[in-house]
């Protein structure tokens, strides 16, 4: 069997005595779209930070493409694209300048004008990033993530703040990228998004895995009719209030 794109084993992390990630284990196979689902504070973003080596775990381990990101930072980030919730940009830089800057980091970058076109941003090439709407910034963050031609991308709450039309536009592009063999690891609040994009999902609550499987498996295990109802079922009564 091929080595998984991401392997997480008994990962644990606490802040100020509160366990944010609690003995979490899962794998992401190459070429699949995998989502980590959970409410705010469930530990999704911290899990991504631990996988990427941006935070140090208290226990357990995580690898990307067989490597520990904290110990192999350069090798990992040559093959991985990352879009995080807390991504910041210079206020006085244009869309084109941001793309050029990112492209300069790679020996063989992707054709960013084509990426801008695919995400409907071509007309904004000369616009200041600070003048973009929230949705336009989100789409730009994905373009920048893809400039390095990554084998796997991490997308944290990618479509938060996008209207329905823009969200579906991003979905369409992600589906095309998946067809090209890209592995996609995402977190999302939108169950419709997970249902539309994902091969498998892992639902976590208070840092612990509640369930994992294909969309169909998770729905079947809950006895519900769709992923949103299944999610609410697995979250328990407090999430239904």
ChimeraX commands (.cxc) that place a marker at each C-alpha (Angstrom):
marker #1 position 0.00,0.00,0.00 radius 0.5
marker #1 position 1.22,3.50,-0.85 radius 0.5
marker #1 position 2.45,5.69,1.96 radius 0.5
marker #1 position -0.34,8.08,3.05 radius 0.5
marker #1 position -0.09,11.79,2.27 radius 0.5
marker #1 position -0.73,12.59,5.94 radius 0.5
marker #1 position -0.39,10.30,8.94 radius 0.5
marker #1 position -1.49,11.45,12.41 radius 0.5
marker #1 position -0.90,9.13,15.35 radius 0.5
marker #1 position -2.09,9.80,18.92 radius 0.5
marker #1 position -1.54,13.53,18.50 radius 0.5
marker #1 position -2.01,15.55,21.70 radius 0.5
marker #1 position -1.70,19.26,22.51 radius 0.5
marker #1 position -2.73,21.32,25.55 radius 0.5
marker #1 position -2.82,25.08,26.14 radius 0.5
marker #1 position -3.06,26.48,29.69 radius 0.5
marker #1 position -4.07,23.10,31.02 radius 0.5
marker #1 position -6.84,22.58,28.43 radius 0.5
marker #1 position -6.38,19.68,26.04 radius 0.5
marker #1 position -7.14,21.08,22.58 radius 0.5
marker #1 position -6.07,18.00,20.58 radius 0.5
marker #1 position -6.68,14.75,22.43 radius 0.5
marker #1 position -5.07,11.48,21.25 radius 0.5
marker #1 position -6.10,12.14,17.65 radius 0.5
marker #1 position -5.27,9.62,14.89 radius 0.5
marker #1 position -6.19,9.49,11.20 radius 0.5
marker #1 position -4.65,9.15,7.74 radius 0.5
marker #1 position -5.15,11.01,4.48 radius 0.5
marker #1 position -4.48,9.01,1.32 radius 0.5
marker #1 position -2.79,10.52,-1.72 radius 0.5
marker #1 position -5.19,12.02,-4.25 radius 0.5
marker #1 position -8.18,12.26,-1.92 radius 0.5
marker #1 position -10.10,15.20,-0.51 radius 0.5
marker #1 position -10.25,14.89,3.27 radius 0.5
marker #1 position -12.03,17.19,5.71 radius 0.5
marker #1 position -11.60,17.73,9.41 radius 0.5
marker #1 position -15.00,18.81,10.75 radius 0.5
marker #1 position -15.90,20.29,14.12 radius 0.5
marker #1 position -17.31,23.39,15.78 radius 0.5
marker #1 position -15.23,26.45,16.73 radius 0.5
marker #1 position -12.64,25.46,19.32 radius 0.5
marker #1 position -12.79,21.77,18.41 radius 0.5
marker #1 position -9.06,21.73,17.59 radius 0.5
marker #1 position -9.14,21.77,13.78 radius 0.5
marker #1 position -6.70,24.63,13.19 radius 0.5
marker #1 position -4.38,23.46,15.97 radius 0.5
marker #1 position -4.30,20.00,14.37 radius 0.5
marker #1 position -3.21,21.55,11.05 radius 0.5
marker #1 position -0.55,23.62,12.83 radius 0.5
marker #1 position 0.78,20.45,14.51 radius 0.5
marker #1 position 0.86,18.54,11.21 radius 0.5
marker #1 position 2.73,21.42,9.54 radius 0.5
marker #1 position 5.23,21.67,12.39 radius 0.5
marker #1 position 4.07,25.20,13.26 radius 0.5
marker #1 position 3.30,24.02,16.80 radius 0.5
marker #1 position 5.02,21.27,18.82 radius 0.5
marker #1 position 2.83,18.39,20.03 radius 0.5
marker #1 position 2.84,17.30,23.66 radius 0.5
marker #1 position 2.54,13.72,22.49 radius 0.5
marker #1 position 2.08,11.60,19.38 radius 0.5
marker #1 position 3.37,12.31,15.89 radius 0.5
marker #1 position 2.39,13.57,12.45 radius 0.5
marker #1 position 4.00,13.20,9.03 radius 0.5
marker #1 position 3.39,14.76,5.62 radius 0.5
marker #1 position 4.53,12.73,2.61 radius 0.5
marker #1 position 6.46,10.55,5.07 radius 0.5
marker #1 position 8.31,13.49,6.66 radius 0.5
marker #1 position 8.15,15.25,10.01 radius 0.5
marker #1 position 7.45,18.85,8.95 radius 0.5
marker #1 position 9.24,20.36,11.96 radius 0.5
marker #1 position 12.46,18.49,11.11 radius 0.5
marker #1 position 12.24,18.77,7.31 radius 0.5
marker #1 position 10.68,22.20,6.88 radius 0.5
marker #1 position 12.29,23.12,3.55 radius 0.5
marker #1 position 11.66,19.72,1.91 radius 0.5
marker #1 position 8.06,19.64,3.13 radius 0.5
marker #1 position 7.15,23.16,2.07 radius 0.5
marker #1 position 8.60,22.62,-1.40 radius 0.5
marker #1 position 5.84,20.01,-1.88 radius 0.5
marker #1 position 3.01,21.40,0.26 radius 0.5
marker #1 position 0.71,24.39,-0.19 radius 0.5
marker #1 position -0.87,26.06,2.82 radius 0.5
marker #1 position -3.77,28.51,3.18 radius 0.5
marker #1 position -4.41,29.32,6.84 radius 0.5
marker #1 position -7.13,31.42,8.48 radius 0.5
marker #1 position -4.51,33.83,9.83 radius 0.5
marker #1 position -2.73,34.46,6.50 radius 0.5
marker #1 position -1.66,38.13,6.33 radius 0.5
marker #1 position -0.63,40.25,3.35 radius 0.5
marker #1 position 1.24,43.50,2.95 radius 0.5
marker #1 position -1.34,46.27,2.60 radius 0.5
marker #1 position 0.43,48.10,-0.22 radius 0.5
marker #1 position 0.97,45.16,-2.57 radius 0.5
marker #1 position -1.06,44.40,-5.70 radius 0.5
marker #1 position -2.49,41.03,-6.66 radius 0.5
marker #1 position 0.10,40.71,-9.44 radius 0.5
marker #1 position 2.96,41.62,-7.08 radius 0.5
marker #1 position 1.77,39.07,-4.52 radius 0.5
marker #1 position 1.76,36.37,-7.20 radius 0.5
marker #1 position 5.18,37.39,-8.53 radius 0.5
marker #1 position 6.60,37.35,-5.01 radius 0.5
marker #1 position 5.29,33.84,-4.34 radius 0.5
marker #1 position 6.43,32.59,-7.75 radius 0.5
marker #1 position 9.99,33.78,-7.03 radius 0.5
marker #1 position 10.18,31.28,-4.16 radius 0.5
marker #1 position 9.97,28.28,-6.50 radius 0.5
marker #1 position 12.25,26.90,-9.19 radius 0.5
marker #1 position 9.35,25.93,-11.45 radius 0.5
marker #1 position 6.23,27.85,-10.40 radius 0.5
marker #1 position 2.78,27.40,-11.88 radius 0.5
marker #1 position 1.43,29.83,-14.48 radius 0.5
marker #1 position -0.24,32.27,-12.08 radius 0.5
marker #1 position -2.14,34.25,-14.78 radius 0.5
marker #1 position -3.98,30.99,-15.59 radius 0.5
marker #1 position -4.71,30.46,-11.90 radius 0.5
marker #1 position -6.03,34.02,-11.56 radius 0.5
marker #1 position -8.27,33.40,-14.56 radius 0.5
marker #1 position -9.53,30.09,-13.12 radius 0.5
marker #1 position -10.51,31.86,-9.89 radius 0.5
marker #1 position -12.07,34.88,-11.61 radius 0.5
marker #1 position -9.37,37.31,-10.47 radius 0.5
marker #1 position -7.76,38.32,-13.78 radius 0.5
marker #1 position -9.45,41.74,-13.80 radius 0.5
marker #1 position -8.00,42.47,-10.36 radius 0.5
marker #1 position -4.33,41.91,-11.17 radius 0.5
marker #1 position -3.46,45.58,-10.59 radius 0.5
marker #1 position -5.70,46.01,-7.54 radius 0.5
marker #1 position -4.22,46.43,-4.08 radius 0.5
marker #1 position -4.76,43.35,-1.94 radius 0.5
marker #1 position -6.05,45.65,0.81 radius 0.5
marker #1 position -8.90,46.75,-1.49 radius 0.5
marker #1 position -10.14,43.23,-2.21 radius 0.5
marker #1 position -13.34,41.92,-0.68 radius 0.5
marker #1 position -13.13,39.09,1.83 radius 0.5
marker #1 position -14.16,36.59,-0.82 radius 0.5
marker #1 position -11.60,37.88,-3.31 radius 0.5
marker #1 position -8.87,37.60,-0.69 radius 0.5
marker #1 position -9.87,34.01,0.01 radius 0.5
marker #1 position -9.64,33.15,-3.68 radius 0.5
marker #1 position -6.26,34.90,-3.94 radius 0.5
marker #1 position -5.00,32.87,-0.97 radius 0.5
marker #1 position -5.78,29.67,-2.90 radius 0.5
marker #1 position -4.02,30.96,-6.01 radius 0.5
marker #1 position -0.91,31.70,-3.94 radius 0.5
marker #1 position -1.16,28.26,-2.34 radius 0.5
marker #1 position -1.12,26.63,-5.77 radius 0.5
marker #1 position 1.75,28.63,-7.32 radius 0.5
marker #1 position 4.34,26.18,-6.00 radius 0.5
marker #1 position 2.64,23.21,-7.75 radius 0.5
marker #1 position 2.10,21.38,-4.44 radius 0.5
marker #1 position 1.32,17.67,-4.11 radius 0.5
marker #1 position -0.96,18.40,-1.15 radius 0.5
marker #1 position -2.73,21.57,-0.02 radius 0.5
marker #1 position -4.08,22.50,3.41 radius 0.5
marker #1 position -7.12,24.77,3.27 radius 0.5
marker #1 position -8.36,26.05,6.64 radius 0.5
marker #1 position -11.96,27.37,6.53 radius 0.5
marker #1 position -11.37,28.23,2.89 radius 0.5
marker #1 position -14.81,29.53,1.91 radius 0.5
marker #1 position -15.78,31.32,5.12 radius 0.5
marker #1 position -17.13,34.73,4.13 radius 0.5
marker #1 position -17.84,33.80,0.52 radius 0.5
marker #1 position -21.34,34.09,-0.92 radius 0.5
marker #1 position -22.96,30.96,-2.34 radius 0.5
marker #1 position -21.96,31.70,-5.96 radius 0.5
marker #1 position -18.31,32.35,-5.06 radius 0.5
marker #1 position -18.21,29.26,-2.83 radius 0.5
marker #1 position -19.45,27.04,-5.65 radius 0.5
marker #1 position -16.92,28.62,-8.02 radius 0.5
marker #1 position -14.13,27.60,-5.62 radius 0.5
marker #1 position -15.61,24.09,-5.32 radius 0.5
marker #1 position -15.53,23.72,-9.09 radius 0.5
marker #1 position -11.83,24.61,-9.21 radius 0.5
marker #1 position -10.98,22.28,-6.33 radius 0.5
marker #1 position -12.75,19.41,-8.09 radius 0.5
marker #1 position -10.63,20.09,-11.19 radius 0.5
marker #1 position -7.47,20.09,-9.06 radius 0.5
marker #1 position -8.48,16.78,-7.51 radius 0.5
marker #1 position -8.86,15.29,-11.00 radius 0.5
marker #1 position -5.24,16.30,-11.61 radius 0.5
marker #1 position -4.17,14.21,-8.60 radius 0.5
marker #1 position -3.85,16.92,-5.95 radius 0.5
marker #1 position -4.41,15.81,-2.36 radius 0.5
marker #1 position -6.62,18.30,-0.50 radius 0.5
marker #1 position -6.90,18.54,3.30 radius 0.5
marker #1 position -9.52,21.03,4.41 radius 0.5
marker #1 position -11.47,22.22,7.40 radius 0.5
marker #1 position -14.92,23.70,6.94 radius 0.5
marker #1 position -18.04,24.76,8.81 radius 0.5
marker #1 position -20.19,24.00,5.77 radius 0.5
marker #1 position -21.50,20.44,5.64 radius 0.5
marker #1 position -22.76,21.04,2.11 radius 0.5
marker #1 position -19.17,21.84,1.15 radius 0.5
marker #1 position -17.82,18.66,2.72 radius 0.5
marker #1 position -20.56,16.63,1.04 radius 0.5
marker #1 position -19.82,18.19,-2.36 radius 0.5
marker #1 position -16.03,17.83,-2.24 radius 0.5
marker #1 position -14.85,15.15,0.16 radius 0.5
marker #1 position -13.98,11.49,-0.21 radius 0.5
marker #1 position -13.71,11.11,3.57 radius 0.5
marker #1 position -14.26,13.18,6.68 radius 0.5
marker #1 position -13.18,13.04,10.31 radius 0.5
marker #1 position -15.48,14.71,12.87 radius 0.5
marker #1 position -13.80,15.91,16.07 radius 0.5
marker #1 position -15.27,17.26,19.29 radius 0.5
marker #1 position -13.13,18.85,22.02 radius 0.5
marker #1 position -10.03,17.57,20.23 radius 0.5
marker #1 position -11.18,13.94,20.12 radius 0.5
marker #1 position -12.24,11.94,17.08 radius 0.5
marker #1 position -15.95,11.16,17.15 radius 0.5
marker #1 position -16.21,9.35,13.83 radius 0.5
marker #1 position -14.37,8.97,10.52 radius 0.5
marker #1 position -15.23,7.54,7.11 radius 0.5
marker #1 position -16.68,8.29,3.70 radius 0.5
marker #1 position -19.66,10.64,3.57 radius 0.5
marker #1 position -21.90,7.62,3.06 radius 0.5
marker #1 position -20.38,5.73,6.00 radius 0.5
marker #1 position -20.73,8.68,8.37 radius 0.5
marker #1 position -24.35,9.27,7.36 radius 0.5
marker #1 position -25.16,5.56,7.69 radius 0.5
marker #1 position -23.51,5.33,11.12 radius 0.5
marker #1 position -25.65,8.22,12.37 radius 0.5
marker #1 position -28.93,6.91,11.02 radius 0.5
marker #1 position -29.58,10.33,9.51 radius 0.5
marker #1 position -30.40,11.39,5.93 radius 0.5
marker #1 position -27.59,13.83,5.15 radius 0.5
marker #1 position -24.19,14.94,6.43 radius 0.5
marker #1 position -25.48,18.03,8.23 radius 0.5
marker #1 position -27.93,15.98,10.32 radius 0.5
marker #1 position -25.23,13.33,10.87 radius 0.5
marker #1 position -22.85,16.02,12.10 radius 0.5
marker #1 position -25.41,17.36,14.57 radius 0.5
marker #1 position -26.10,13.80,15.74 radius 0.5
marker #1 position -22.42,13.12,16.44 radius 0.5
marker #1 position -21.93,16.51,18.13 radius 0.5
marker #1 position -24.61,15.71,20.71 radius 0.5
marker #1 position -27.50,17.67,22.15 radius 0.5
marker #1 position -25.61,20.85,23.01 radius 0.5
marker #1 position -24.91,21.38,19.31 radius 0.5
marker #1 position -28.62,21.12,18.51 radius 0.5
marker #1 position -29.60,23.97,20.85 radius 0.5
marker link #1:1,2 radius 0.2
marker link #1:2,3 radius 0.2
marker link #1:3,4 radius 0.2
marker link #1:4,5 radius 0.2
marker link #1:5,6 radius 0.2
marker link #1:6,7 radius 0.2
marker link #1:7,8 radius 0.2
marker link #1:8,9 radius 0.2
marker link #1:9,10 radius 0.2
marker link #1:10,11 radius 0.2
marker link #1:11,12 radius 0.2
marker link #1:12,13 radius 0.2
marker link #1:13,14 radius 0.2
marker link #1:14,15 radius 0.2
marker link #1:15,16 radius 0.2
marker link #1:16,17 radius 0.2
marker link #1:17,18 radius 0.2
marker link #1:18,19 radius 0.2
marker link #1:19,20 radius 0.2
marker link #1:20,21 radius 0.2
marker link #1:21,22 radius 0.2
marker link #1:22,23 radius 0.2
marker link #1:23,24 radius 0.2
marker link #1:24,25 radius 0.2
marker link #1:25,26 radius 0.2
marker link #1:26,27 radius 0.2
marker link #1:27,28 radius 0.2
marker link #1:28,29 radius 0.2
marker link #1:29,30 radius 0.2
marker link #1:30,31 radius 0.2
marker link #1:31,32 radius 0.2
marker link #1:32,33 radius 0.2
marker link #1:33,34 radius 0.2
marker link #1:34,35 radius 0.2
marker link #1:35,36 radius 0.2
marker link #1:36,37 radius 0.2
marker link #1:37,38 radius 0.2
marker link #1:38,39 radius 0.2
marker link #1:39,40 radius 0.2
marker link #1:40,41 radius 0.2
marker link #1:41,42 radius 0.2
marker link #1:42,43 radius 0.2
marker link #1:43,44 radius 0.2
marker link #1:44,45 radius 0.2
marker link #1:45,46 radius 0.2
marker link #1:46,47 radius 0.2
marker link #1:47,48 radius 0.2
marker link #1:48,49 radius 0.2
marker link #1:49,50 radius 0.2
marker link #1:50,51 radius 0.2
marker link #1:51,52 radius 0.2
marker link #1:52,53 radius 0.2
marker link #1:53,54 radius 0.2
marker link #1:54,55 radius 0.2
marker link #1:55,56 radius 0.2
marker link #1:56,57 radius 0.2
marker link #1:57,58 radius 0.2
marker link #1:58,59 radius 0.2
marker link #1:59,60 radius 0.2
marker link #1:60,61 radius 0.2
marker link #1:61,62 radius 0.2
marker link #1:62,63 radius 0.2
marker link #1:63,64 radius 0.2
marker link #1:64,65 radius 0.2
marker link #1:65,66 radius 0.2
marker link #1:66,67 radius 0.2
marker link #1:67,68 radius 0.2
marker link #1:68,69 radius 0.2
marker link #1:69,70 radius 0.2
marker link #1:70,71 radius 0.2
marker link #1:71,72 radius 0.2
marker link #1:72,73 radius 0.2
marker link #1:73,74 radius 0.2
marker link #1:74,75 radius 0.2
marker link #1:75,76 radius 0.2
marker link #1:76,77 radius 0.2
marker link #1:77,78 radius 0.2
marker link #1:78,79 radius 0.2
marker link #1:79,80 radius 0.2
marker link #1:80,81 radius 0.2
marker link #1:81,82 radius 0.2
marker link #1:82,83 radius 0.2
marker link #1:83,84 radius 0.2
marker link #1:84,85 radius 0.2
marker link #1:85,86 radius 0.2
marker link #1:86,87 radius 0.2
marker link #1:87,88 radius 0.2
marker link #1:88,89 radius 0.2
marker link #1:89,90 radius 0.2
marker link #1:90,91 radius 0.2
marker link #1:91,92 radius 0.2
marker link #1:92,93 radius 0.2
marker link #1:93,94 radius 0.2
marker link #1:94,95 radius 0.2
marker link #1:95,96 radius 0.2
marker link #1:96,97 radius 0.2
marker link #1:97,98 radius 0.2
marker link #1:98,99 radius 0.2
marker link #1:99,100 radius 0.2
marker link #1:100,101 radius 0.2
marker link #1:101,102 radius 0.2
marker link #1:102,103 radius 0.2
marker link #1:103,104 radius 0.2
marker link #1:104,105 radius 0.2
marker link #1:105,106 radius 0.2
marker link #1:106,107 radius 0.2
marker link #1:107,108 radius 0.2
marker link #1:108,109 radius 0.2
marker link #1:109,110 radius 0.2
marker link #1:110,111 radius 0.2
marker link #1:111,112 radius 0.2
marker link #1:112,113 radius 0.2
marker link #1:113,114 radius 0.2
marker link #1:114,115 radius 0.2
marker link #1:115,116 radius 0.2
marker link #1:116,117 radius 0.2
marker link #1:117,118 radius 0.2
marker link #1:118,119 radius 0.2
marker link #1:119,120 radius 0.2
marker link #1:120,121 radius 0.2
marker link #1:121,122 radius 0.2
marker link #1:122,123 radius 0.2
marker link #1:123,124 radius 0.2
marker link #1:124,125 radius 0.2
marker link #1:125,126 radius 0.2
marker link #1:126,127 radius 0.2
marker link #1:127,128 radius 0.2
marker link #1:128,129 radius 0.2
marker link #1:129,130 radius 0.2
marker link #1:130,131 radius 0.2
marker link #1:131,132 radius 0.2
marker link #1:132,133 radius 0.2
marker link #1:133,134 radius 0.2
marker link #1:134,135 radius 0.2
marker link #1:135,136 radius 0.2
marker link #1:136,137 radius 0.2
marker link #1:137,138 radius 0.2
marker link #1:138,139 radius 0.2
marker link #1:139,140 radius 0.2
marker link #1:140,141 radius 0.2
marker link #1:141,142 radius 0.2
marker link #1:142,143 radius 0.2
marker link #1:143,144 radius 0.2
marker link #1:144,145 radius 0.2
marker link #1:145,146 radius 0.2
marker link #1:146,147 radius 0.2
marker link #1:147,148 radius 0.2
marker link #1:148,149 radius 0.2
marker link #1:149,150 radius 0.2
marker link #1:150,151 radius 0.2
marker link #1:151,152 radius 0.2
marker link #1:152,153 radius 0.2
marker link #1:153,154 radius 0.2
marker link #1:154,155 radius 0.2
marker link #1:155,156 radius 0.2
marker link #1:156,157 radius 0.2
marker link #1:157,158 radius 0.2
marker link #1:158,159 radius 0.2
marker link #1:159,160 radius 0.2
marker link #1:160,161 radius 0.2
marker link #1:161,162 radius 0.2
marker link #1:162,163 radius 0.2
marker link #1:163,164 radius 0.2
marker link #1:164,165 radius 0.2
marker link #1:165,166 radius 0.2
marker link #1:166,167 radius 0.2
marker link #1:167,168 radius 0.2
marker link #1:168,169 radius 0.2
marker link #1:169,170 radius 0.2
marker link #1:170,171 radius 0.2
marker link #1:171,172 radius 0.2
marker link #1:172,173 radius 0.2
marker link #1:173,174 radius 0.2
marker link #1:174,175 radius 0.2
marker link #1:175,176 radius 0.2
marker link #1:176,177 radius 0.2
marker link #1:177,178 radius 0.2
marker link #1:178,179 radius 0.2
marker link #1:179,180 radius 0.2
marker link #1:180,181 radius 0.2
marker link #1:181,182 radius 0.2
marker link #1:182,183 radius 0.2
marker link #1:183,184 radius 0.2
marker link #1:184,185 radius 0.2
marker link #1:185,186 radius 0.2
marker link #1:186,187 radius 0.2
marker link #1:187,188 radius 0.2
marker link #1:188,189 radius 0.2
marker link #1:189,190 radius 0.2
marker link #1:190,191 radius 0.2
marker link #1:191,192 radius 0.2
marker link #1:192,193 radius 0.2
marker link #1:193,194 radius 0.2
marker link #1:194,195 radius 0.2
marker link #1:195,196 radius 0.2
marker link #1:196,197 radius 0.2
marker link #1:197,198 radius 0.2
marker link #1:198,199 radius 0.2
marker link #1:199,200 radius 0.2
marker link #1:200,201 radius 0.2
marker link #1:201,202 radius 0.2
marker link #1:202,203 radius 0.2
marker link #1:203,204 radius 0.2
marker link #1:204,205 radius 0.2
marker link #1:205,206 radius 0.2
marker link #1:206,207 radius 0.2
marker link #1:207,208 radius 0.2
marker link #1:208,209 radius 0.2
marker link #1:209,210 radius 0.2
marker link #1:210,211 radius 0.2
marker link #1:211,212 radius 0.2
marker link #1:212,213 radius 0.2
marker link #1:213,214 radius 0.2
marker link #1:214,215 radius 0.2
marker link #1:215,216 radius 0.2
marker link #1:216,217 radius 0.2
marker link #1:217,218 radius 0.2
marker link #1:218,219 radius 0.2
marker link #1:219,220 radius 0.2
marker link #1:220,221 radius 0.2
marker link #1:221,222 radius 0.2
marker link #1:222,223 radius 0.2
marker link #1:223,224 radius 0.2
marker link #1:224,225 radius 0.2
marker link #1:225,226 radius 0.2
marker link #1:226,227 radius 0.2
marker link #1:227,228 radius 0.2
marker link #1:228,229 radius 0.2
marker link #1:229,230 radius 0.2
marker link #1:230,231 radius 0.2
marker link #1:231,232 radius 0.2
marker link #1:232,233 radius 0.2
marker link #1:233,234 radius 0.2
marker link #1:234,235 radius 0.2
marker link #1:235,236 radius 0.2
marker link #1:236,237 radius 0.2
marker link #1:237,238 radius 0.2
marker link #1:238,239 radius 0.2
marker link #1:239,240 radius 0.2
marker link #1:240,241 radius 0.2
view
